[in-house]
Amino acid sequence: MDDVTELLDRIWRTDAAGMLGALSRRLGDFDRAEEALSDALTEALKRWPEEGVPERPTGWLVTTGWRKALDRLRRDAVGRDKLARVAAEPPPEPGVDDRLAMIFACCHPDLAEPAQVALTLYAAGGLSTAEIAAAFLVPLPTMAQRLSRAKRQLRERGIGFEPPRPHEYADRLPAVLAVIYLVFNEGYLSSGRSAQRRELAGEGVELARQLAALLPREPEAAGLAALLELQHARAAARFDSWGRIVLLDQQDRRLWDTAAIERAALRLRAAVRLGQPGPYQVQAGIAALHALAASYQDTGWADVRALYDRLYLLDPSPVVLLNRAVATRFAIGPAPALAEVDALGYRLAGYHLWHAARADLLATLDRSAEALAAAERALELATNPAERELMSRRVGELGRRR
């Protein structure tokens, strides 16, 4: 029984999107599909220990779930009209279209962002309601209500469970990529009390990999997967044993997952060869330059700066220019970099990392009093516990210099 339970848990983790997608497409209702699949999992727990695991377990679960759904429809007066439409033949074993349909439905732009994230983790990532609640540091009833509301919105707004046609990807894919990136970032540097949640970051990486595999001709899907893989490869070096942030220039590169970095670089090169540049590919290119450099000092800073210029053309954000200024410091010099940072003041004065960047540059230029004031302002604005601890240390260092 324990072996079957573990197997079913693993199947749910890896194939939830496909199974729910197959049943939702046939039944036209996420709640009915979820209920049917839950019945099928219960049936599997009863039968598989004695009868053995089927040769195609996901197909067995979908077919059994479909039959359970038909039984419920026969008993449900509201569902009898639907019965004739869905009872003709069982859905086939889940495939690419089913998984795509579920992922794109979870990330539908008509849903609010919190609902998109929760549904994606639940239906496409295979996480339980309790796991999602714990990941986002909210009470279990709150997350349960959020999921229930999101599923109700799918039904009330008539959001279908068909994968977008290729010509629709340009409109729909950015939302899917953004949700997966948001999942990863919440784990990479948490907005809550915990500095990082590597399990949640890992879920983001896995979702990105799945999407890249489902859409092999979409270079931005591969670009996002490569970007997250490159960032996640440094996870073991990003925090010290006290849970404090270790900045890139101080990280022990021996702790990096070099095999993962090499695989991500190969993925990125294949995406770039498709000749359709996008912001995730460019960000992955910047991350690759950092990850493949022998040391922080040996990073190709001029190339990093040039890629930020390209990224700004695709995503004209002041944060992109702030990051470019960091590269300017090493490619050209701290004084030109400070000029670039100061030019962004009217747009980023409320952003803690703008003040942190100014503090570092001012300290490099021996303007200690100004550097301390900038660091103190960065500390006031920072909310992440690990970032606050880092800025507190920086304030202390600058204060001792005076």
C-alpha positions as CSV (number, residue, x, y, z in Angstrom):
1,M,0.0,0.0,0.0
2,D,2.8,2.4,0.9
3,D,4.4,1.7,-2.5
4,V,1.2,2.4,-4.4
5,T,0.6,5.6,-2.4
6,E,4.1,6.9,-3.3
7,L,3.6,5.9,-6.9
8,L,0.2,7.8,-7.1
9,D,1.8,10.8,-5.4
10,R,4.6,10.8,-8.0
11,I,2.1,10.4,-10.9
12,W,0.1,13.3,-9.5
13,R,3.2,15.5,-9.3
14,T,4.3,14.8,-12.8
15,D,1.1,14.2,-14.7
16,A,-1.6,16.2,-12.9
17,A,-1.8,18.8,-15.7
18,G,-2.3,16.1,-18.4
19,M,-4.9,14.1,-16.5
20,L,-6.9,17.1,-15.4
21,G,-6.6,18.6,-18.9
22,A,-7.9,15.4,-20.6
23,L,-10.9,15.2,-18.3
24,S,-11.6,18.9,-18.2
25,R,-11.6,19.0,-22.0
26,R,-14.1,16.1,-22.2
27,L,-16.3,17.2,-19.3
28,G,-16.0,21.0,-19.9
29,D,-15.7,21.6,-16.1
30,F,-12.6,21.7,-13.9
31,D,-14.5,20.8,-10.7
32,R,-16.0,17.7,-12.3
33,A,-12.7,16.7,-13.7
34,E,-11.0,17.1,-10.3
35,E,-13.8,15.2,-8.6
36,A,-13.6,12.4,-11.1
37,L,-9.8,12.1,-10.8
38,S,-10.0,12.0,-7.0
39,D,-12.5,9.1,-7.3
40,A,-10.1,7.4,-9.7
41,L,-7.2,7.8,-7.2
42,T,-9.3,6.4,-4.5
43,E,-10.1,3.4,-6.7
44,A,-6.5,2.9,-7.5
45,L,-5.6,2.8,-3.8
46,K,-8.1,0.0,-3.4
47,R,-7.3,-2.1,-6.5
48,W,-3.7,-1.6,-7.4
49,P,-2.2,-3.3,-4.3
50,E,-4.1,-6.5,-5.2
51,E,-4.3,-6.3,-9.0
52,G,-1.0,-4.7,-9.7
53,V,-0.1,-1.4,-11.3
54,P,-1.5,-1.0,-14.8
55,E,0.9,-0.9,-17.7
56,R,-0.2,2.7,-18.5
57,P,-1.3,4.1,-15.1
58,T,-2.2,7.7,-16.2
59,G,-4.4,6.2,-18.9
60,W,-6.0,3.9,-16.4
61,L,-6.7,6.9,-14.0
62,V,-8.2,9.0,-16.7
63,T,-10.5,6.3,-18.0
64,T,-11.6,5.3,-14.5
65,G,-12.1,9.0,-13.7
66,W,-14.2,9.4,-16.8
67,R,-16.4,6.4,-15.8
68,K,-16.8,7.8,-12.3
69,A,-17.8,11.1,-13.8
70,L,-20.5,9.4,-16.0
71,D,-21.9,7.7,-12.9
72,R,-22.1,11.1,-11.1
73,L,-23.8,12.7,-14.2
74,R,-26.4,9.9,-14.2
75,R,-27.3,10.7,-10.6
76,D,-27.2,14.4,-11.2
77,A,-30.3,16.0,-12.7
78,V,-28.3,19.0,-13.9
79,G,-25.7,16.7,-15.5
80,R,-28.0,14.4,-17.4
81,D,-28.2,16.7,-20.4
82,K,-24.4,16.7,-20.6
83,L,-24.2,12.9,-20.3
84,A,-25.1,12.2,-23.9
85,R,-22.4,14.6,-25.1
86,V,-19.6,13.1,-23.1
87,A,-20.5,9.5,-22.9
88,A,-19.7,8.5,-26.4
89,E,-16.1,7.3,-25.8
90,P,-13.6,7.7,-23.0
91,P,-10.9,10.4,-23.4
92,P,-7.5,9.1,-24.8
93,E,-4.5,8.9,-22.6
94,P,-3.3,12.4,-21.7
95,G,-1.0,14.0,-24.2
96,V,0.7,17.2,-25.0
97,D,-2.5,19.1,-25.9
98,D,-4.1,18.2,-22.6
99,R,-1.2,19.5,-20.5
100,L,-1.0,22.6,-22.6
101,A,-4.7,23.2,-22.2
102,M,-4.5,23.0,-18.4
103,I,-1.5,25.2,-18.1
104,F,-2.9,27.9,-20.3
105,A,-6.3,27.7,-18.6
106,C,-4.6,28.2,-15.2
107,C,-2.8,31.2,-16.5
108,H,-5.8,32.7,-18.3
109,P,-5.5,36.6,-18.3
110,D,-9.1,36.9,-17.1
111,L,-8.0,35.4,-13.7
112,A,-6.3,37.6,-11.1
113,E,-2.5,36.9,-10.6
114,P,-2.8,35.2,-7.2
115,A,-5.4,32.9,-8.7
116,Q,-3.2,32.1,-11.7
117,V,-0.3,31.2,-9.4
118,A,-2.3,29.1,-7.1
119,L,-4.1,27.2,-9.9
120,T,-0.8,26.6,-11.8
121,L,0.9,25.1,-8.8
122,Y,-2.2,23.0,-8.0
123,A,-3.3,21.7,-11.4
124,A,0.0,21.9,-13.4
125,G,2.5,21.5,-10.6
126,G,0.8,18.8,-8.6
127,L,1.1,20.6,-5.3
128,S,-1.5,20.1,-2.6
129,T,-3.6,23.0,-1.2
130,A,-1.6,22.6,2.1
131,E,1.7,22.8,0.3
132,I,0.7,25.9,-1.6
133,A,-0.6,27.6,1.5
134,A,2.7,26.8,3.3
135,A,4.8,28.0,0.3
136,F,3.0,31.4,0.4
137,L,2.7,31.6,4.1
138,V,-1.0,31.9,4.2
139,P,-3.5,29.9,6.3
140,L,-4.8,26.7,4.7
141,P,-8.5,28.0,4.6
142,T,-7.3,31.1,2.8
143,M,-5.6,29.2,0.1
144,A,-8.5,26.7,-0.2
145,Q,-10.9,29.7,-0.7
146,R,-8.5,31.1,-3.3
147,L,-8.4,27.9,-5.3
148,S,-12.2,27.4,-5.0
149,R,-12.8,31.0,-6.2
150,A,-10.4,30.5,-9.1
151,K,-12.0,27.3,-10.3
152,R,-15.4,29.0,-10.0
153,Q,-14.2,31.8,-12.2
154,L,-13.0,29.3,-14.8
155,R,-16.5,27.9,-14.9
156,E,-18.5,31.2,-14.7
157,R,-16.4,32.9,-17.4
158,G,-16.5,30.0,-19.7
159,I,-12.8,29.6,-20.0
160,G,-12.2,26.6,-22.1
161,F,-9.7,23.8,-21.8
162,E,-8.4,23.7,-25.4
163,P,-4.7,24.5,-26.0
164,P,-4.2,27.8,-27.9
165,R,-3.6,27.6,-31.6
166,P,-0.1,28.5,-32.6
167,H,-1.1,31.9,-33.8
168,E,-2.6,32.7,-30.4
169,Y,0.7,32.0,-28.5
170,A,1.9,35.6,-28.9
171,D,-1.1,36.8,-26.9
172,R,-1.3,34.0,-24.3
173,L,2.3,32.7,-23.8
174,P,3.6,35.8,-22.0
175,A,1.1,35.4,-19.1
176,V,2.1,31.7,-18.7
177,L,5.8,32.6,-18.7
178,A,5.3,35.4,-16.2
179,V,3.3,33.2,-13.8
180,I,6.0,30.5,-13.8
181,Y,8.7,33.2,-13.3
182,L,6.7,34.6,-10.4
183,V,6.5,31.1,-8.8
184,F,10.3,30.8,-9.1
185,N,11.1,34.2,-7.8
186,E,8.9,33.8,-4.8
187,G,11.0,30.7,-3.9
188,Y,14.3,32.3,-5.0
189,L,14.0,35.3,-2.7
190,S,10.8,35.2,-0.7
191,S,8.6,38.1,0.0
192,G,7.6,36.6,3.4
193,R,9.4,35.8,6.6
194,S,11.6,33.1,5.2
195,A,14.5,34.3,3.0
196,Q,14.2,31.6,0.4
197,R,12.0,28.5,-0.3
198,R,14.1,26.3,-2.5
199,E,11.3,23.8,-3.0
200,L,9.1,26.4,-4.5
201,A,11.9,27.7,-6.7
202,G,12.4,24.1,-7.8
203,E,8.7,23.9,-8.8
204,G,9.2,26.9,-10.9
205,V,12.1,25.3,-12.7
206,E,10.2,22.1,-13.3
207,L,7.2,24.0,-14.7
208,A,9.5,25.9,-17.0
209,R,11.1,22.7,-18.2
210,Q,7.7,21.1,-18.8
211,L,6.6,24.1,-20.8
212,A,9.8,24.1,-22.9
213,A,9.3,20.4,-23.7
214,L,5.7,21.0,-24.7
215,L,6.5,23.9,-26.9
216,P,9.9,23.0,-28.6
217,R,9.5,25.7,-31.3
218,E,8.9,28.6,-28.8
219,P,12.3,30.0,-27.9
220,E,11.1,32.2,-25.1
221,A,9.8,29.0,-23.3
222,A,13.3,27.6,-23.6
223,G,14.8,30.9,-22.6
224,L,12.8,31.0,-19.4
225,A,13.8,27.4,-18.6
226,A,17.4,28.2,-19.2
227,L,17.3,31.4,-17.1
228,L,15.7,29.6,-14.1
229,E,18.1,26.6,-14.4
230,L,21.1,29.0,-14.4
231,Q,19.8,30.9,-11.4
232,H,18.8,27.7,-9.5
233,A,22.2,26.2,-10.1
234,R,23.7,28.7,-7.7
235,A,21.2,28.0,-4.9
236,A,23.7,26.2,-2.6
237,A,26.0,29.2,-2.6
238,R,23.5,32.1,-2.3
239,F,23.0,31.9,1.5
240,D,25.6,31.1,4.3
241,S,25.0,28.7,7.2
242,W,23.3,31.6,9.2
243,G,20.8,32.2,6.3
244,R,22.5,35.4,5.2
245,I,22.6,36.4,1.6
246,V,26.0,35.8,-0.1
247,L,26.4,38.2,-3.0
248,L,27.6,37.0,-6.4
249,D,31.1,38.3,-6.1
250,Q,31.6,36.5,-2.8
251,Q,29.9,33.1,-3.6
252,D,31.9,29.9,-3.5
253,R,31.6,28.8,-7.1
254,R,32.6,25.3,-6.2
255,L,29.1,25.0,-4.7
256,W,27.5,25.7,-8.0
257,D,25.9,22.9,-10.0
258,T,28.2,23.0,-13.0
259,A,26.4,20.2,-14.8
260,A,23.1,22.1,-14.6
261,I,24.8,25.3,-15.9
262,E,26.2,23.4,-18.9
263,R,22.8,21.9,-19.7
264,A,21.1,25.3,-19.4
265,A,23.7,26.9,-21.7
266,L,23.1,24.2,-24.3
267,R,19.3,24.9,-24.0
268,L,19.9,28.6,-24.5
269,R,22.1,28.1,-27.5
270,A,19.4,26.0,-29.2
271,A,16.7,28.6,-28.4
272,V,18.9,31.4,-29.8
273,R,19.4,29.5,-33.0
274,L,15.7,29.7,-33.7
275,G,16.2,33.4,-34.4
276,Q,13.4,34.9,-32.4
277,P,15.0,36.9,-29.6
278,G,13.0,37.8,-26.5
279,P,13.6,39.1,-23.0
280,Y,13.9,35.7,-21.3
281,Q,16.5,34.6,-23.7
282,V,18.5,37.8,-23.2
283,Q,18.2,37.5,-19.4
284,A,19.4,33.9,-19.7
285,G,22.3,35.2,-21.8
286,I,23.3,37.6,-19.0
287,A,23.0,34.8,-16.4
288,A,25.1,32.5,-18.6
289,L,27.9,35.0,-18.8
290,H,28.0,35.2,-15.0
291,A,27.6,31.4,-14.5
292,L,30.3,30.5,-17.1
293,A,32.9,33.0,-15.9
294,A,35.9,31.6,-14.0
295,S,35.5,34.3,-11.4
296,Y,33.5,37.5,-10.8
297,Q,36.4,39.6,-11.9
298,D,36.7,37.6,-15.1
299,T,33.1,38.1,-16.1
300,G,32.7,39.6,-19.6
301,W,31.3,42.9,-18.3
302,A,31.2,44.6,-21.6
303,D,29.1,41.8,-23.0
304,V,26.9,41.9,-20.0
305,R,26.4,45.6,-20.5
306,A,25.6,45.1,-24.2
307,L,23.0,42.5,-23.4
308,Y,21.3,44.9,-21.0
309,D,21.1,47.3,-23.8
310,R,19.4,44.7,-25.9
311,L,17.1,43.8,-23.0
312,Y,16.1,47.5,-22.6
313,L,14.9,47.5,-26.2
314,L,12.6,44.6,-25.5
315,D,11.7,45.6,-21.9
316,P,12.2,49.4,-21.4
317,S,12.2,49.2,-17.6
318,P,14.3,51.5,-15.3
319,V,15.3,48.4,-13.4
320,V,17.0,47.1,-16.6
321,L,19.0,50.3,-16.7
322,L,19.9,50.0,-13.0
323,N,21.3,46.5,-13.6
324,R,23.2,47.8,-16.7
325,A,24.8,50.4,-14.4
326,V,26.3,47.7,-12.3
327,A,27.9,46.3,-15.5
328,T,29.1,49.8,-16.4
329,R,31.0,50.0,-13.1
330,F,33.2,47.1,-14.1
331,A,33.2,47.7,-17.9
332,I,33.9,51.4,-17.8
333,G,34.3,52.7,-14.3
334,P,32.4,53.7,-11.1
335,A,32.0,57.3,-11.9
336,P,30.1,56.8,-15.2
337,A,28.1,54.0,-13.4
338,L,27.0,56.5,-10.6
339,A,25.9,59.0,-13.3
340,E,23.7,56.3,-14.8
341,V,22.2,55.4,-11.5
342,D,21.6,59.0,-10.5
343,A,19.8,59.6,-13.8
344,L,17.2,57.0,-12.6
345,G,16.5,58.7,-9.3
346,Y,13.2,60.3,-10.3
347,R,11.9,56.8,-11.3
348,L,13.4,54.6,-8.7
349,A,13.7,56.7,-5.6
350,G,11.3,54.3,-3.8
351,Y,13.2,51.1,-4.8
352,H,15.6,49.8,-2.2
353,L,18.1,48.3,-4.7
354,W,18.5,51.8,-6.3
355,H,19.7,53.1,-3.0
356,A,21.9,50.0,-2.4
357,A,23.5,50.4,-5.8
358,R,24.2,54.1,-5.1
359,A,25.7,53.2,-1.7
360,D,28.2,50.7,-3.3
361,L,29.2,53.2,-6.0
362,L,29.6,56.1,-3.6
363,A,31.7,53.9,-1.3
364,T,33.9,52.9,-4.2
365,L,34.4,56.6,-4.9
366,D,35.3,57.4,-1.2
367,R,32.2,59.4,-0.6
368,S,31.5,57.7,2.7
369,A,28.9,60.0,4.2
370,E,26.7,59.9,1.1
371,A,27.2,56.1,0.9
372,L,26.1,55.6,4.5
373,A,23.0,57.7,3.9
374,A,22.1,55.7,0.8
375,A,22.6,52.4,2.6
376,E,20.4,53.6,5.5
377,R,17.7,54.5,3.0
378,A,18.0,51.1,1.3
379,L,17.6,49.4,4.7
380,E,14.4,51.4,5.4
381,L,12.8,50.3,2.1
382,A,13.9,46.6,2.1
383,T,11.2,44.1,3.1
384,N,12.8,40.7,2.6
385,P,14.4,39.5,5.9
386,A,17.7,38.4,4.2
387,E,18.0,41.7,2.2
388,R,17.4,43.7,5.4
389,E,20.1,41.7,7.2
390,L,22.5,42.3,4.3
391,M,21.8,46.1,4.3
392,S,22.1,46.2,8.0
393,R,25.6,44.7,7.7
394,R,26.4,47.2,5.0
395,V,25.3,50.1,7.1
396,G,27.5,48.9,9.9
397,E,30.5,48.6,7.6
398,L,30.0,52.1,6.2
399,G,29.5,53.5,9.6
400,R,32.8,52.1,10.8
401,R,34.6,53.7,7.8
402,R,33.6,57.3,8.9
